[in-house]
Amino acid sequence: MRIRFRRSLWTLAALAACAVLLAIGANATLRTRAEVPSSGQSRSCRESIEELRPGWSLREASHLPDPVNALALPPVRGRLPIDTVYVGTTRAGGVYRFNALGGRLGTISQGAGDMKQFGDCRVSRLTFRDLDGDGATELIASTSQISPRGRPRLIVWSFEGATPIPRGFARPEIRSSWSHGLGFLPRTDGGGASIFATFCGHGEIVEYRLRKDAGEAGFRSDGVAWKKVGQLPASGEWSETADIDNDGRDDICVATGYADGEAAIHAYRSEAPGADLVLGHVIDEGGRFGNVHFVVAAARGDGKNDVLAWWSTDFLYGGDCEIIRYRLDADGVSERTVIARGDAGSLWPDDGQVAVVDMDADGRPEVWFGAKSGNLWRYDMAGTAPPERILKIAPHLGPIVGGIIDTTGRPVLFLGWDREVLRLERMPMGDAPRHDTARPR
């Protein structure tokens, strides 16, 4: 009995010693983590900057739980606070927001995908639009269901005050999983707007509508409806709506590619809600390229739209890249100007990496574009100079968005960089500029 009792005492003592050691280790770990200064992430950002043009400042704005894949700012003239940045992420497919003037990260949705914990669902695009014509803005997110491979989603939130309330979602029955871009056209059947999206893989074009229905026996439905309204000849790589040919009417502009010789920009018209789209213009550069990205913008000061396109000989980030500017009229391309040529890894913008922003506050917007390699470029479409590099940072540069976020009227550009959101703005006084340019050949 004594031997057993002594063994029990030794066992209890050993367990107590282990508990003490674990506690000491835990406290040491806690102390070590507490000793890390709160500016550690900012210093990491600074250490990753290889070049920043004098006269500009870059600092951390927020940290996200997953890599940043989409950014959005609410409309300046809307009912929502303009100092809030909205963020979409990869992996779980989260949607968040934070106050750009200082504040905590708020969660809107923690997971939009089919498998939250181990899957990969990417919020491909975030934007705002009045979808039902009531004068209030909705928040719209499109997702790509990567793993497990599945159907994409479009999710809509309405706002009660400044609080986003889930309104509905659609999961179209199409073969593609990856959504690229969103465009909007006014609805002719009662106000609001229809959403148009295209998809990588099989090239479907889908129209979405936010709708309320009064059903039988008093039952009502409120949600998002969808319909396939077009089929592209190749994978759909981007979409937006703009008056591409300056005839006063918006077109549904779509990029195709991700295949040898299939890169092209298509402009469609929608003759009626839900009707099949009608093809108007095609820009294909003679089938020389495998992919294309573009933006339509009125940035030359004459009130007319131009198309700025990035053409790549590869499908995504490799090969050669040509940046070409077009002016279209009713008959098609009337002006074509080669802006720059170079390596696609340095110049090619991915989804969400193009923004048209008046960062100089001179009343004339510039085109800003990034590359996954870490380059951030500024191009003045009204000038004659090639794009100039403002920032070179370590790889994983993500989406960009810019606008006015406070009453000072000072423009700010937000950049996704891995799990960080960075803030770029012009300093009041700058040194003589030193920067790289993408030189025409």
N, C-alpha and C positions, 0 to 999 in steps of 0.2 A: 504493500500500500504506500509506504514511504517513497519507494522508487517511482511508482506511478505518479505520486503527488509532485515529486521533484521534477519529473519530466514535464508534467503539466505546467509547473511554474516556469521551467526553461522555455517551453513553447510560448507561453503568454509573454515572457520577456522578449523573446525574439520577435514576436508579432508587434509588440509595442515599439521595439527599436526600428523595425521596418516602417511602421507608421510615422515615427519621428523623421526618419530619413526621407520618406516621401513628402512629408510636409515641408522639410527644409528645401528639398528639390523644387517643390511647387512654388514656395516663396521666392527661391532664387530665380525661378523662371519668371515669376510675376515681376520681380524687381528688374530683371533684365529687360523685359518688355516695357516696363514703365520708364526705364531710362532712355528709351528711344525717343528723341524729340519729335513733336508733332509736325515739324517741318521736314521730316525725313523723306516723305514722298515728293515734296517740292524740290529738295536737294537732288533726289534721284532724277527728276525731270531735268533740272539744270545740268546735271552731269551728262545727260543723254543728248544735250544740244550740241551739235557739231558746228552749226553756223546760225546766227540770227542777225538779220540785217539791222544795222544801227538805226535808232529811231523807233524801234518796236520793242514791246515788252511781252513776255510770255510767263504765265504762272499757272499753278494748279487751281482749278475751280471746284472739282469734286472727285470722289473716288467711288467706283461702282463695284458690286460683287462679282460681275462677269465682264468680259470684254465689250466695249462700246461698239455698237453697229449702226445706230441711227440717232440723229439729233434733230430737234425741232424747237422753234420759238413761236409763241402765239402771235396772231396778227396785232400790229401796233394799234389799229383802230377798233379792235374788238372789245369784248367785255371782260376778258381775262387779264390778270396782271402780266405786264410785259417783261417783268424781271425774273420770270421763271423759265428754266431750261428743262426740256423734256428729253429723256434718254431711253433708247431701246438697246437691249443687250443680246448676246448670243447665249448658247447653252440652254439655260432654262427659258429663255425668251421673256425676260423681264421688261417691264415698263416703269420708269421712275421719273421723278422730277426734283429739282432743287432750286433754291433761290440764288440767282446769280450775284446778288449783293451780300450774300452770306446767310447760311442757314443749313439745316440738316437735309439729308437725302430722304425723300418721301417715296413710299412704294405705292404704285397704282395697280400693278399686277406682277405677281412673283413668277408666274409660269404660264406661257401661252401655248406650249407645245404638247405633244402627245405623251411625253414621258419627262416629268420635271426633273427627277434626280439624276438620271444617267443619260438622258437624251441630248440632242442638239437641235434647238429651235431658234432661229435667228429672226429678230425683228428687223425686217429689211427696210422698212420705211415708216416714219412718223410724220404726220402733217395735220393741219387744221382746215376745216371747211364747214360751212353751213349746209348740211345735207338735206334738211327737211324744210328749209325756207322760213323758219320761225325767227330769224334774226340772231340766233345764238349759234356759237361755233361748236362743232364736234371735234373730238380728238380721234384720229384714225391711225390704226397700226396694221400693216401687212406683214405676214410672217412667212418664213420658209421652213418647212419641216424636213430637216436633214437626216436625223437619226432618232428613232427608226424612220425610214423613208415613208412619207405620208403626204396627205393633201395639205396645201397651204391654207392659211386663215386670213380673213379680214375682220378686224375687231373695231367696234365703234363705242366711244364713251360720250355721253352728253354731260353737261355741267349744271349742277345746282349751286349757284354762286360760283365759287372757285373749286368746288369738289367734283371730281370726275365720277360719274355713275355709269356702270356698264349698261349699254343700250342693246347690243346685239352683236352677233358674229355670223359669218358665213364660211363654209368649208366646201368650196366648189368641187364637184365630181369631175376632175380633170386628171390627166396622166402626169402632169408636171408637179413638182414639189417646191420649186424655187421661184419666188416672185421678184420682179424687177420693176421698180418705179410705179408711180401712180399719177393719173391725170384726171381732170374734172371737166365736165361740160354742163352748162345749165340745163335743167330739166324743163321740158315744154309742157308738162302735164301737171303743173301745180307748184312750181317753185323749188328751190333747193338745187342740188347738183347730183349727177351720176358720177360714179367713180369708174375709171378704166385702168386695168392692170394687164400686164403681159408677163409671160412665164418662161423661164429657162428650161430647156429640154425639148418640149414638143410645140412651143410657140403659140399657145392659146392666147386669145384676148378675151377678157371677161369684163362685163359691165356689172357693177354693184349698185343697189339702191337701198337707202334707208326708208322703210315703209311701215305704215300703220294700216291694219285691215280690220274692218268690222265684219266678223263672221256670222254664222248662223246661230240662232238662239241666244244672241247677245254676247257670244264669245269674241274676244278681240286678240289680235296678235300685233306684236311690235318687234321688229328685227330687221335683219339685212337679207335682201334677196339678191340672187345672182343669175346671170345668163351668159353663155358663151356667144360672142357676137363677131368673132373673127378668128382666122387661122393664118398664121404667118408661114412663109416658106422655109423658115429655119428657126432656131432657138431665139426666143425673145429676150433681149439683153437690157432694154431700158424703155421707159415710156413716160411721156409728159404731154400736156396739152398746151398749145400755143398757136398763134396766128403765124404759121411758118412762111406763108407766101404773101403776107401783108395785104390781104383782101378784106380785112375787117371781120373775119370769121375764124374762130379757133379750130384747129385740126388736132387729131389724135396722132401724135408723133411717136414712132416706135423704132427701136434699133434691133436688127437681127445680126446674128453672128455665131460665134463659138464653133465655126466650121470653116475649112479652107474655101476662100472665095465667096463666102456667103454674107460678109459684112455689108450692111446697107441701112439707110434711113428711109422709112416709109411714112408717108403722111396720109391719114384716112379722114373721111368725113362720116359723121353720124347723121343720117337724114331723118331719123325718128327714134324715140326711146325704144331700146331693145332691138332695133333693126340691125341687120348685117351691115358692117362697115363698108364704105366705098373708097377704094384706093384712088388717091389724087396724084402724089408725087413720089418719086424714088430717087435717092442719091446713092450710088453704089461704087463709084470710083473704078468702074470697069472690072470689078471682081478681083482687085489686087490685094484685098485684106481679109483677115479672118475674124476680126471683131471691130466694133465701133461703139463709142460713147459720145454723147452730144448734149448740148444745152442750147435753148433758144432764148435770146435776150436782146432787148433794145438798149444797147450800150454805146452807140456811136454818136449819140446826141442829135440824131435827125428824126427820132420817133419811130423808126422802122426796125423790124426784127431782123437779126442775123442768126445763122446757125454756126456754132463753133463745135467742130467735131474732132475727136481723137481717134485715129485709125491705127490699128495694130496688125502686123503681119502674123502674130501669134494669136492664141485664143484669149489669153488674159495678160500676164505680166511680162512675157518675154518678147523677143523679136524687136523689130523696128516700129517706130511710131511717127506718124505725121499729124500735125495739127493744122486743120484747114478751116477757113472761114468762108461761109456762103451767104449770098443774098438771093432770095427767091422772089419771083412774081408769079402771076397766074400761069405762065408758060413753063415754069420750072426755074432752074438755076440761071441767074443773070450775072452774078459775080462770083468768082472763085479765087481765093488768095491763100497761098501756103504760108502759114505763120511760123512754123518751126518743124524741124526734124530731129530725131534723137532716139535714144534707147527707151523702149517702152517701160522698162523697170523704173526709169527716172521720171517719165512724163505721164504714164497711163493712169487716169483716175478710175477708181472703182465706184460702186454704187454709193451715192451720198457724198462723194468727194469733190463735188463742184458746187459753188455758191456764187450768186451774183449779188454783190454787196458794195455799197458806196463807203468804203473804209476811209477814203480821203475826205469825206464830207464836203465834196465840191459839187454835188448835184448830179454827178455822172458815175454810175456804178462800174466796178471792175469785175472781171471774172477771176475768181480764186479757185484753184484746184490743187489737189494733193495726189500723192502716190503712196502705196503701201511701203515703199522703200524709205519713206520719211521726208520726202521733199514736199514743200508747200510753195506754190507758184502764184504770182499775181500777173494778170494780163489786162492791159488797158486797150479795149477794142477800138477806142477812138484815136489811138496813137499809132505810131509806126514801129515802135520798139517791140522786140520779141518778149515773151514772158520772162519775168525776173523772179529769181528764187528769193523768197523772204526768209524761209526757215529750212534747215536740214537737221532732222532729229533722228534718233535711232528708229529702226523699222517698227512696224505696227501702227503707223498713222492711219486713222480711221476717218469717219465722216466729218464734215465741216458744216457749220451754219453760222450766219451772221445777221446782225440787225441792231436795233436800238433797244436797250434794256432799262433805261432810266430817263428821268426828265432832263438830263443834261444834253440829250441828243447825240452823245458820243457813240459811234458805232463800235461794236465788239464782234470778234470772230471766235467761235468756240470750236475746238478740235477734239475729236476722240483719239486717244492714244492708249492702246491696250485697255486697261481698266480705268484709265483716268480721263477726265474732261479738262482740257487746258483752255486758257483764255488768252487770246492775242489782241492787243490794241496798240494804237499808235501813241507814242510818248509825246508830250507837249513840245519838247526840243530834242533833236537827234543829231548825231554826228554825221560827217560826210558818209554817204552810202557806200557800202562795199557788198557786192552781191554777184551771183552767177547768173548767166542768161542762157536760155536754150536758143542757140544761134541758127538762123536759117542757113540752108545750104543751096 
